[in-house]
Amino acid sequence: MEFFACRGGAHRFYLGGNLRFYTKQYFEDLSRSDDLAQKPYAVLDLFARYEVKNLSLKIFAQNVTNTKYALYSRSFNGMATYYMVGNPWNLGAQIAIKY
């Protein structure tokens, strides 16, 4: 979601974010036991963007609440469990030029 925050001549400023909510998930477990289940969780991303003429500058933060979650999990005959974790909190910047 993106909101137009203000404008001054050729200058424009935007604020926005994205909230993703995931319900309970079962990983590689056909019996659907809670051993390989992940509780519901949410991931919040935010950004601010400044534009002037053909130049755009964007600063963003992903997973701002630093939610811990798994993208994938699998049990190997109950002997070992493998998890692929989701991205932690991080910051980034983007510069774009339109021509």
C-alpha positions as CSV (number, residue, x, y, z in Angstrom):
1,M,0.0,0.0,0.0
2,E,1.3,3.4,-0.9
3,F,0.3,6.9,0.3
4,F,1.0,10.2,-1.4
5,A,2.4,12.3,1.5
6,C,3.1,15.7,0.0
7,R,4.1,17.6,-3.1
8,G,6.0,20.8,-3.7
9,G,6.5,21.7,-7.3
10,A,8.3,18.9,-9.0
11,H,9.1,17.2,-5.6
12,R,6.9,14.3,-4.4
13,F,7.1,12.3,-1.2
14,Y,5.5,8.8,-0.7
15,L,5.1,6.6,2.4
16,G,4.0,3.0,2.2
17,G,4.1,-0.5,3.6
18,N,3.1,-4.1,3.2
19,L,1.6,-6.4,5.9
20,R,1.6,-10.1,5.1
21,F,-0.3,-12.5,7.5
22,Y,0.2,-16.2,7.3
23,T,-2.0,-18.8,9.1
24,K,-0.8,-22.0,10.7
25,Q,1.4,-24.0,8.3
26,Y,2.3,-27.7,8.2
27,F,5.6,-28.7,6.6
28,E,6.3,-32.1,4.9
29,D,4.2,-33.9,7.5
30,L,1.4,-35.9,5.9
31,S,-0.1,-36.8,9.4
32,R,-0.5,-33.0,10.0
33,S,0.9,-33.3,13.5
34,D,2.0,-30.2,15.4
35,D,5.6,-31.5,15.4
36,L,6.3,-29.7,12.1
37,A,3.7,-26.9,12.3
38,Q,4.3,-23.2,12.4
39,K,2.1,-20.8,14.3
40,P,0.4,-17.9,12.5
41,Y,2.7,-14.9,12.0
42,A,2.8,-11.5,10.3
43,V,5.6,-9.7,8.4
44,L,5.6,-5.9,8.1
45,D,7.6,-3.9,5.5
46,L,7.8,-0.1,5.3
47,F,9.2,2.4,2.8
48,A,9.7,6.1,2.1
49,R,10.2,7.4,-1.5
50,Y,11.2,10.8,-2.8
51,E,10.8,11.8,-6.4
52,V,11.9,14.8,-8.4
53,K,11.6,15.0,-12.2
54,N,13.1,11.7,-13.5
55,L,14.9,10.7,-10.2
56,S,13.5,8.4,-7.5
57,L,15.2,7.7,-4.1
58,K,13.7,5.0,-1.9
59,I,14.6,3.8,1.6
60,F,12.9,0.6,2.8
61,A,12.9,-1.7,5.8
62,Q,11.8,-5.4,5.5
63,N,10.4,-7.4,8.4
64,V,10.6,-4.4,10.7
65,T,9.3,-6.4,13.7
66,N,12.0,-9.0,13.2
67,T,9.5,-11.9,13.1
68,K,11.2,-15.3,13.3
69,Y,9.6,-17.8,10.8
70,A,10.4,-20.7,8.7
71,L,10.0,-20.9,4.9
72,Y,10.4,-24.6,4.8
73,S,10.9,-27.5,7.2
74,R,11.3,-31.3,6.8
75,S,11.8,-34.1,9.2
76,F,14.1,-37.0,8.2
77,N,12.4,-40.1,9.7
78,G,12.2,-38.3,13.1
79,M,16.0,-38.4,13.4
80,A,16.7,-34.8,12.3
81,T,14.7,-31.7,11.3
82,Y,15.8,-29.3,8.7
83,Y,14.6,-25.6,8.7
84,M,15.0,-22.9,6.1
85,V,14.5,-19.6,8.0
86,G,12.9,-16.4,6.6
87,N,14.8,-13.2,6.2
88,P,15.5,-11.2,9.4
89,W,15.0,-7.4,9.7
90,N,17.0,-5.5,7.1
91,L,17.3,-2.1,5.5
92,G,17.9,-1.1,1.9
93,A,18.0,1.8,-0.5
94,Q,17.1,2.1,-4.2
95,I,17.9,4.8,-6.8
96,A,16.0,4.8,-10.1
97,I,16.3,7.1,-13.1
98,K,13.5,7.3,-15.7
99,Y,14.6,8.2,-19.2
